Amino acid sequence: MKTRQTDIDIQANLKELATLADDQIDTSDQPEIQDFSRAQIGKFYRPVKQQVTLRLDADLLAWFRGQGGKYQTKINAALREFMESHAKMR
């Protein structure tokens, strides 16, 4: 059974690595990834949200709520799709 490094050991190693130039760091045990076909763009990107007060037509709001949970997220996605389609036109 391998022993785990303590957080202090890990932090010390990271500080030591930070002082080295990139070409001095041995990455031979880490194979280079050359196939990005399964990569997901923006997987960890989360845009900053801003709370606003917005008046919507009652039937529009009822429709989004009727689609199931997270209706605000769905409204945001619809607005983003609209914005992106119009940004491409310009």
C-alpha positions in Angstrom: 0.0 0.0 0.0 1.4 3.4 -1.0 1.5 6.1 1.6 -0.1 9.4 0.7 1.8 12.6 0.7 0.6 15.1 3.3 -0.8 18.4 2.2 2.4 20.0 3.4 4.5 17.8 1.2 2.3 18.5 -1.8 2.5 22.3 -1.2 6.3 22.1 -0.8 6.5 20.2 -4.1 4.3 22.7 -5.9 6.4 25.6 -4.6 9.6 23.9 -5.8 8.1 23.2 -9.2 7.0 26.9 -9.5 10.6 27.9 -9.3 11.7 25.7 -12.2 11.6 26.7 -15.9 9.1 24.6 -17.9 11.9 22.7 -19.7 13.4 21.6 -16.4 10.2 19.8 -15.2 10.2 16.1 -15.9 6.8 15.2 -17.4 7.9 11.9 -18.9 5.5 9.9 -16.7 2.6 11.9 -18.1 1.8 10.9 -21.7 0.9 13.8 -24.0 -2.7 13.8 -25.0 -3.0 14.0 -28.8 -6.6 13.0 -29.3 -9.0 15.7 -28.3 -12.0 14.3 -30.1 -13.9 13.6 -26.8 -13.0 17.0 -25.3 -15.9 19.2 -24.2 -15.4 22.9 -24.8 -16.5 25.1 -21.9 -17.3 22.1 -19.6 -16.0 24.0 -16.5 -16.8 27.5 -17.7 -19.6 29.1 -15.7 -20.5 32.6 -16.7 -21.1 35.2 -13.9 -24.8 35.5 -13.2 -26.5 38.7 -12.4 -29.9 38.9 -10.6 -32.5 41.1 -12.4 -36.1 41.9 -12.3 -37.8 41.0 -15.6 -41.4 41.2 -16.7 -42.5 38.4 -19.0 -45.9 37.7 -20.5 -47.8 35.3 -18.2 -48.3 32.7 -21.0 -44.6 32.7 -21.8 -43.7 32.2 -18.1 -46.3 29.5 -17.7 -44.9 27.6 -20.7 -41.4 27.7 -19.4 -42.6 26.6 -16.0 -44.6 23.8 -17.6 -41.4 22.4 -19.2 -40.3 21.0 -15.8 -37.8 22.3 -13.2 -35.2 24.9 -13.7 -37.3 27.2 -15.8 -35.0 30.2 -15.2 -32.1 28.2 -16.6 -34.2 27.3 -19.7 -35.2 31.0 -20.2 -31.5 31.9 -19.9 -30.6 29.3 -22.5 -33.3 30.5 -24.9 -32.0 34.1 -24.6 -28.4 33.0 -25.1 -29.4 31.0 -28.2 -31.2 34.1 -29.6 -28.2 36.3 -28.8 -25.7 34.0 -30.4 -27.8 33.6 -33.6 -28.1 37.3 -33.9 -24.5 38.0 -33.2 -23.6 35.7 -36.1 -25.7 37.8 -38.5 -23.7 41.0 -37.8 
